[in-house]
């Protein structure tokens, strides 16, 4: 199983991001995880994400996340792998909901 996280950030190269903490603390045995972090990014997200898609034909899953996103679910990989969805998304704001059939910790 190959999983790729694509992250754009204006932060300088080598900056530790929340995704690093997530991967340090969550078991992902049997899952090949690649971080495609674009430090010092000046491109628009659509251009960067489309390029990442074009360069990711051998991955099972691709996640596009912001540099400040914290993933707190220790079952994240198994839930994504076992989901029946083609696209899973969440947006920040005052209120958000969890997609039906995708039980996650709402904290």
Secondary structure, DSSP 8 states (H G I E B T S, - for coil): -EEEEEEE-SS-TT---HHHHHHHHS--TT-EEEEEEETT--S-HHHHHHHHHHT-TT-SEEEEEETT-----TTHHHHHHH---S------SS-----TT------
